[in-house]
Amino acid sequence: MASKGFGFNSSAYLYSDDPVLISDITSSTPAGTAADNQYPPLLPHASDSQPPPDAGTDPFPLELPVIDLENLDPGRLRDACRSLGAFRLSGHGLQRELSVRVREGMRRIMDLPFERKRDELAGPRPGIPLVYFWGTPVPSLDLRRLNWLEGIHLPVANIRALDFGDWCESLGVSSSFGALLEEYGQHMDRIVRTVFDTLVADLKPDEEPSESYLRTADAVIRFNRYPRLPETQNFLGMDPHMDSSALSFVDEDDVGGLQIRHQNAWVNTPPSADTLLVLVGDLMQAFSDDEYRSVEHRVVASGARERCSLCYFAYFRHDFKIRRSRYREFCYLDYRAELLKGIKTTGKKDVLKSFRRLA
């Protein structure tokens, strides 16, 4: 592999759990051995990394409330969104086999050599339905803030809009992968709208149904992989942040590591089989006029096993205007512009305060 310096690809940005500017980070160190060349090259100066705040503590586990979608209790759902901004969803009807097969397809792409992923899939480009990303979202290279992850970002609209089957085969993935993703997306859309409509009815019983707010084509599927963290390094899997979505749904493995901020402390959310982890995003908090809470969360990388998660982010229509007493009028496009500006200048992603009305 030719020697590469650190750098950024300004076109390599994506809009997923938040419209993050993904840094194109490469290393002067060579790629790994043939056995591990699927991973991004190890960054130099690993011994200079600093433990993230609270990383040395042992956060206590928090058993999130479990909401049964088949026997949905609007009161319990409302309370979870108001107090924690997070809950687990059971009875959702998403077949485990379907989820496993989608994960396997994503893993096949992720297991390609890093150089191929970087050269062919990194950065939005014509004819490529997804984006491969890795590293930190902050465009000032600070190794102490490196996000120890790589991922795949797939707008749901691209599954049908492009010749997905032929493209999959070119990467060694079954041509039926597109059909699996479409089926997965349909199930997730059903789940999203059931939860969302129930929350809207709690806020304003006379409001219009979700078709007036949500658009399936604006949803995003994202596969995150957090490699095993060597003992000598102290990076977070993902920095603390709030999602820009209305609602985020996380289908995770059994490794754990996702923590939420609760009562001014980080708490673990132990994985629970056959449930989806649901997180309230910034746009839902604004839409509810602060009735519901956008939950701050992060991922701690494991030193024992790599962690993988399959996420589905549901957004308001990009032109839908949020008009609430505590916020000046804005839409997702306004939010996205403000977020990108913050990331490019300070690296900060606390966007909602930019739209709050002055007292």
C-alpha positions, 0 to 999 in steps of 0.5 A: 500500500502506498504511503498516505498522509492524514486528510479529509475528503470534503465530499465524503459526508452523509446524513444518517443518524445525524448529517455527519461529515465523515473524515477520510482518515488514512494512515501512514502505517501500512494496512494490516496482514491479509487476515485483517486487511478489511479494517481501516489501518491502525492509526499511529500514536495510539499510545497518545490516546486519552481515556474519554470522560467517565471511561474509567468508571463502571456505569451501572446497567439500566433496564429500559422499559420494554414496550410491546407493539402488539399490545401497545400501551400509549401511557407507557410509551409516553412515559418512556419518551418523556423520562428517558427518551429510550425504550426497548420494543418487543412484539414488533413482528420483524422476523429474526431470520430477515434481520440476520440475512440483512446483517450477513449481506452488510458484513459481506460488504464490510469484509471487503479489503479496506482499500477497496471500500475506501476507493470504491465506496467512500463518499457519495458518487453517481451509481453507488447506492451506499457510502462506506465511512470510518473514523471521526466526524470532526474535521480537525484531526484529533486522535483523542476524539477518534470514533473507533468504528466503520459503517455503511450508510444506505438511504432507503430510496436508493434500494429501488432507484438503482440497479441494486442487484447487479451492483451487489453481485459486483461486490460478491453479495447475492443479487437478492440482497436488494429484495431483502433490504426492501422487505426489511425496510417495509417492516421497519416503516410499519413499526415506525409509523405505529410508534410515531402515530401513537406518540402524535395522538398523545400530543395532539389527538386531532393531528393528521396521521404520519403520512403528513409528516414522515416519508419512507424515502427519507429513511436511512439504514445504517450498519455500524461495526466497532472493531475490537479495541486493543488494550493500549487504546482508549477510544470511544466507539462513537462520541456522545451525541443526540440523533437528528432523526425523529426516531432511531431503531437499533437492532444490535448484537449481544456485545453491548456498549451503548450507553445513555446519559441519565441523571447526569451519568452514563448508564449501560443499556444491556442488550435484550434478545428479540427487541429493538432499541428505540431512541428519541431524536432531536426532531421529535423533541422539537416536534413535541415542544420538549414533551419528549426527550432526545436522549444523549448516547454514546458507544464504548468499544469492547476490548473483547469482541467487535460490536455490530448494529443495524440501525434504521433512522426515520425522519420528518419530510425534509420540507416539513416545518416544525412550528412550536411555542419553544422553537422558531420555525424550522425544517430538517433542511435548516437543521442539517445546515446548522449541524454541518456548520457546527461540525465544520467550525467547532466539531459540536453537534448540539443543534436544537438550541440554535432554534430555541426561542429566546425567553 
